[in-house]
């Protein structure tokens, strides 16, 4: 995770200015701030045909302002081209804090991407500078690395030539909504009538920095999350930079080192999450967050003395949902009869205290029932969805759905089978369901195959009615990559800003289901296209804007 204790570099008296700032990892204090870059128009663009070799980029926005061409050295005092970097920002309003005409008391938080090269004295990836700080999106190669020049003269360096990634979040007036400037490197092949080497786009756009597709020996292309595919001359030449303004900073997966089967509820402007606890003394740790990235402990659904009387062990897959005028925690546990069943507990707050209803909500003496989730239909009717644990006895694993009572603590009517494991990639299992309603369509996210290895993946199906029939997308939408194995058991939430985010778990490569291994918590943005959700370049490998 990129967020760390925020560190700032105050401007100091000239007598010891250089030594103090260089020791802290700051840029050359002698560089005068340059003028602010002009914001672009946010013009969108159309995708060019790959057969032409032209880039899939937008039409040009207004020109960005240039930055000072000063000879500032890196933060460790070495010359440019070295592996050191300028870094920390100023919180003082003196000595070139970078104000460009905004209120004197306003500040800009600068968050650097994961390839930022910072000194040992600067452990965090953020700085706070006084006034408005901007960047024109240009990432300049310098030896084996590259650098950006900010409007206050700071010159952060980034490893390699994949591109610079910087987020700027300011308290200064007139900042506007979240936007992305996509900057292209010098080998970019622009389309006709596109004089500028950048595009401005509203909202968040990102890419997997590890992917660059070669097209013979003449060109290569990168794939962005919005579907654009900018082309570059030469092989492995994809140099794409990202400037994020007012998007809330950056993060990198994982966001927690341990949380299996995360169940996430958006509760106003915060999120409440519960995790599988197995046979721990306290069942189902609760955490809260305002951004899905930084989480704070919030107790447990069932402290050790308050576990349900009917439940003996294997406390799995908890989720908290708002149903009627209260909250219900749904979960799976093994009863004293040895059978896995679905339970429910109620509370007036999503963080409890919770009171179990006193008996299983779903129980079948001949089949374990696990992985419950709940959703509310367009007409306000609540539904429960869960999995039959057929894989434990060599059978199929249908995912069922059934109407709930108005208070969410009993079932109404008959259950329906929503999906079962009938695709080759799913192996012997479908499980971990999550249903959301979007634009009149119900989307059923689920996981398939074995949670214990890299075959586990996330799929999706959709329907026009709460209980189906559901039509599956043919292939999974999140699969293992080089860093994360067995991604799955997701929650999908709408953020207050109107974005969609997926929260899920995965094993770290090389640490898959072995002694002491844990499933880590990951977060990635969901993009909707053609009536289906996609999760571009997930699990993500580099810095991205906070969802």
N, C-alpha and C positions, 0 to 999 in steps of 0.2 A: 504494500500500500504506500502511496506516495506521501500522504499527509503525515507530517511529523511535527514536533514542537516548532512553532514558527520562530525563525531567527531573523533579526534585522540588524543592519549595520548603521549606527548613528554617524553623522558627519562630526568630525572632531577638529580641535584646534590644529592649525597648520604645523605647529612644532612637532607633533607626533602623528600627523594624519596618515602619511603613507604607510608607516610601519603597522599602525593599528588596523587599518583597513585591509591591507594585504594579508595580515595574519588571520583576519576574519573571513577571507575569501571574497572580498569585495572588488569591484572594478577600480580602475585607475581614478583616484580622486581628482586628478587634474583635468579630466575631460569635461568640457562644458556641455550642458544638455543641448540637444538639437531640437528643431521644431517638431511638433507632433505630426504624425502621419494623418493624412486626410482619410476619413472612412470611405469605404467603397459604397456602391449603390446597392449591393446585394442582388445583383442580377443573376438570374438562373440561366442555365444553358442546356442545350440539347446534346444527346450523345451522338458522336460521329460514328460512322461505320468503321468497324475494325479493318475492313479491307482497304481503306484509303490511307491508313497509317496516320491519320490526323487524330488529334486528341479529342476526348469526350469531355469537353469543358464548357463552362458557361460563357456568355458574352461578357465583355469587360465592364467593370464598374468604373467609377471615377478613379483617377490616378491617386495612388498613395503618396503621401509626403515623403520626401527623402530624409534620411537620418544623417547625422554628422559624420564626416569621413575622418574622424580623429584617429590618432595613433595610440589609442588606449591599449594598455597591456592587460594581460589576463590577471585574474585575482591573486595568483600566487607570486606575481611580480615577474613572471617569465614573459618572453615575447610571444606574439601571436604565432600560431602554428604548432605550439606545444600542446601537451595534453591537459594543460591547466585551463582554468576558465575564470571569467569574471563572474560575479555572483551576487552577493547579497545586496539588498536594497537599503534605502535610507528611510527612516521615519521622521527625520528632522526636516524642517522647512528651510534649512539653510544649506549653503554649499552645493547648490545644483541638485535639488531634490527631484527635479523633473516636472514641476508644475507647468501646465500649458494654458493657463488662464482660468482654471477652475477655482472653486473655493479653496482658500488657503488651508482649511482644516481637513479637506478631503484626502483620501489615500487610494493607492492602487495596490492590490495584492497580485504578485507575479508568481505563477506556478510553472515550474519547468518540467518538461517531459523526462521520461526515465533514462534517456541517453545523455542527459545534461552532465557535464563534467564539473564537479564541485570539489573544493578543497576539504581536507580532513576536518577543518574547523567549522564547516558548514554542513551539518548532517541532514538538515531538512531540505525540501525541494521547493520552498516558498520564500519570498521576500515581500516586505511591505515598504512601499516608497510613498513619500508625500506627493500630493498632487496627482494629476492625470499622467499616466505613462502609457505610451502607445508603441506600436511596432508595425512596420510596413509589410511584414510577411516575407521579406527577403532573407534567405539563408545562404551565406557566402562560404564556399569551400575554402579551406585553409590547411594545406597539407592533408593529413589523414582525417581531419575533423572539419567542422563547419561552425559558423557563428552567426548570431543575430545582433543587430545594433538597435537598442531601444532608444526611445526619444530622449531619455535622460542621459544618454551616453554609455550606459552599461552595455557590456559585450559578452553575453553568456555563450559558452562553447558547448558543442554537442559532439559526441563520438560518431565517427563515420560520416557518410554523405547521404543517409536516408532522408534527412530533413530535420529542421528544427521544430519543436512543439512547445508552444508557450500559451498559457491562459492568463488573461488580464481581467481582473474583476475590480471595479472601482466604485467608490462611494461618491465620486464627483457628479455634479448635475449633468443631465442629458446623456446618460450612459446608454440608454436604449436596451433592447431585448437581446437575448443570446444569439450570437452570430458566429460564423466561421469564415475566415479567409484561408483559402487553399492556395498556397504558393508553390509554383513549379520551378524546378531546377533549370540550369542553363541549356540542357539538351532537350527540353520539352519541345514537342512539335505542335504548335498552336494551329487552330483552324483558321479559316479566312476571317478577316475583320476582327481579329482578337489581338490588339497590340500589347496588352499587358500580360505579365507572367503571373497572374493570379486571378482567382474568382472569389467573389463574396457571396455567401449563401446564408440565409436565415436558418437558425437552429444549429444542430450539431452534425458534423460530417467527420468521418474518421476512416482509417484504413489499418490493415494488418501490416506493420512495417516489415515483416519478414517475407512478404510476397511481392515478387516482380516477375511477370511472365514474359519470357523472351519469344519473339516472333522471328525465327530465323536468326540471322546475324545482323540484321539492319535496325531492329527496333525492339522495344520492350514496353510493357504497360503495367500500370497499377490499377487495382479495382477499389473504388471508394464506396463507402456505405450507402451513398445515395444512387449508386448505379453508374456513376461516371467512370470512364476508363481512360485517363490521360496517357498518351503515348510519348515515348522518349526515343531519341536517336541512339542506337547502340544497344548492346545487351547489358542487362542488370543495371540499367541507368535510371531507375525510378527514384527521383529525388522530389519528394513532396513534403512541404511544410504546412503546419496548421497553426493559425492564430485564433484562439477562442476568446471572445469578449463577452463578459457577463453571463457565462455559462456555469459558474460555480466552482471552477478549478478543475484539476485533473486527478485521476486515480489510476492505479494499476492492480490487476488481480494478483494474489487473492486479497480479499478484504477482511477475512477472518481465517485463522489457521485451523479451526475445527468447528463445523456445524453441518451435520448430516441431515438430510430431508428438511430443508428450511421451509417453514410456513410463514409467509409474510402478509400482514394486513396493513393497508394504508388507513390510518386513522387521522383524518384531517390533514395537517401539515407534517405529520410524523409517521413512522412505520414501526410496527411491533412484530417481532420475529420470535418464533419458537423452534427449537432444534430437538432431534431425537436424543434421548438420554440413555437408552438401553437399560441397564440395571444399576445405574447410579443411585445414590441415596436420595437425592432430590431429583424429581422428575421434571424434565422439559424446561431447560433454561430459557428465560425470556430476555430479549434485548430490544432497545429502542434506538431509532436513528432518524435524522432529518434529511439524509441524503443517500441512504442505502450503502454508504461507504464506511462511515465512522459509527460504530455501534457501542452502546452503553448497557451494562448489565441492569436488569430490572426484576430480579428475583426468579421464581419458578412457578409454573402452573400448579405443581403439587410439591410443596416442601415435604420432607421425609415423613413427618407426622400426619400429613393430610392426604396421603395416597388413597385412591378408591378402595373400599373394602373388598370388592370383587376381584381386583387386579393383583396378580402376584409378581409378574416380571415382564421383561421385554417391552418397555415403554417406547413406542416408535411413532414417528411421523405426525407430530402435533401441528395443528393450525388453529388460530383464533379468528372467528368471523363475527361480524355484527349481524344478528338475526332478531328482528322485531325491535324491542326496546332495551335489549341487553346484548351481551357478548357470550358466545359459546365456543369453548375449546373442544375440538374434536381430536381424537387420538386413537391409537391402537395399543392394546396391551394383552398379555396372556393371562387368562383367568385362572383361578384355582383348579378349574377342571382341565387345565392344560391346553385349552383352545384359545387362539387369538381372536379377539373381538374388537369392535369399534365402541368407544366410550364417548361421553359428553359431559361437560361441566360448565356451569354458568357463572357469570360475574357481571357487575355493573360497570366495570372498567376493563379494558383489554389487557391490563397487567394484573388483574385479580384484586382481591383474593377470589379463587374459583371454588365452587361447590359441586362435587360430582353428583350426578342424578341418582346414584345409588345402585345402578345395574347397567349392563351393556346396552347400548342403543341398537347395535346390530350383532347378532350372535347366531351361529349355526354349529350345532354339535358335530357335524360331519365335515366342516370346511372352515379354515381360518379366514377371517375378514379383516383387512388392514387398509392403510393409506386413505383415510377419509379426507374429503374436501367438501366445501359447501359453496353455493352461489345463489344469487337471486335473479329470477327471470324478469323479463321486461314488464310483466304485470304485477311484480312484487312478491311472487310466490317463491319461497325458499326451497332448495333441493340439496340433497346429500348425494355424493358420488364416492364410490369406494371400490376396492379390488378384492376379488376372491383369490385366496392364496393357493391356487391350483398347482403352481410350480413346485410347491413343497410336497405334493403327493403325485407328481407326474401327470397332471392334467392341465388343460388350458386355464388361462387367467383372465376371465371376463372382468371388465370394469362395468359396474352397475350404477344406475341412477334411480332415485326415488324422491317423491315429494316429501317435504318436512312439514310438521305442524308450524303454526305461526310463530311459536317461541323456539323452534329448532330443536326440541328435545324428544320428539317422537316421530315416527314415520307414518305417512298417509298413503293409502292406495297400494298399488303393486309396483314392484321394481321392474326396471327395463335394462336390458343389456345394451350398453352404448357402443363398446368395441371389444374385441378380443385379439389375441396374438395370432395374426394370420398373414404377416409379412415376413419375408426371410430375415430382414435385419433385426426383427424383434426377438428372434430365437424363441425361447420357451416362456417369455414374460412380457406383459405390459402392466405397468403399475405407476404409482406416483401421479395420479390425475390432478389437473387444475383446470377449471372452467371459467372463462370470462366472456362477457357479452360486449360486443363491439359492433356498432352500426347495424343492429338488428340480427347479427349472426352470433351463434354460440361457438366458441373455439375451445376445444378440449386438447390441452397439452398433456403429454404423458411420456413416460420413459419405457424403453424396451431393452431386452436382453439382460445380461447379468451385471448387477451393480458392482460385483467384485472384481471386474476387469475392464479392459478398454473397449469392449463391445457395447457397453451401456451408452445410450444416446437418447436424445429428446425428439419426439415426433409430435404431430399435431393433426387433428381432425376438426371438421366444422359441420354445423347443422343449422337449420332455420328454426328448430324448436328445441326446448330444453332437453328433452329425452331422445332427440334424434328423429330420423336416422342420421348418423354421423358418417361423413366421407373423409377418409384419411388422405393426407398428402403422401405421395409415393415414397419419399426418402426422408430421413431424419433432418432436422433443422439445426441441431447442435451435435457434434461428434468429437471424439478425442483428437487432440493435436500433439505436437511435440512436447509441450510442457504440461498439459493437463489430460488425464485419462478418466474415462468413464463418467462424463458429465451427465447429470440428470436430476430427477426429482425437483422440479422447478416450481416457483411461484412467479406469476406474471402480474405486474401492477402498473397502473397509470399514475404518473407523477403529477404533482400539482401544476407543473408547467405544461402538461398535456402530452408528455412523452410516454413511451412504454418501455419498461425494463424487466428483464428476466433475472431472477435470483435463484441460484442453483448450487449444487455441490459437485466436486470432482476430486479425484486423487491427483497428487503431484507425481509426475513421471518419476519412476524409480522407487516410489513408495506407495505401491498399490496393494492394499488389503493385507499387508504384512503386520507382524507384531509391532505395535506402537504407531502404525500408520493411521492417519485421520483423513476424513473427507473435508476439504477446504471449502470456504464460501466464496463464490464468484458472482459477479454482477456484469451484465452486458446489455446494451441497448437493443431493442426490437424495432425493426423497420417493416412497415406494411406495404406490400406491393401485389397488385393483381388479386386482391381479396384474400391473401395469405400472409401470415407473419414470417419474417426472416430474421436471423440473428447474425448479421454480417461479421465474418472473421472472428467467430467465437468457438471456443474460449479465447478471449483476447490475450495478446502477448505483450502489448506495450501500453503507454500512457494514452488515456482517452478522457474526454470531458465527462464530468459527473453526470449520470443520467438525468 
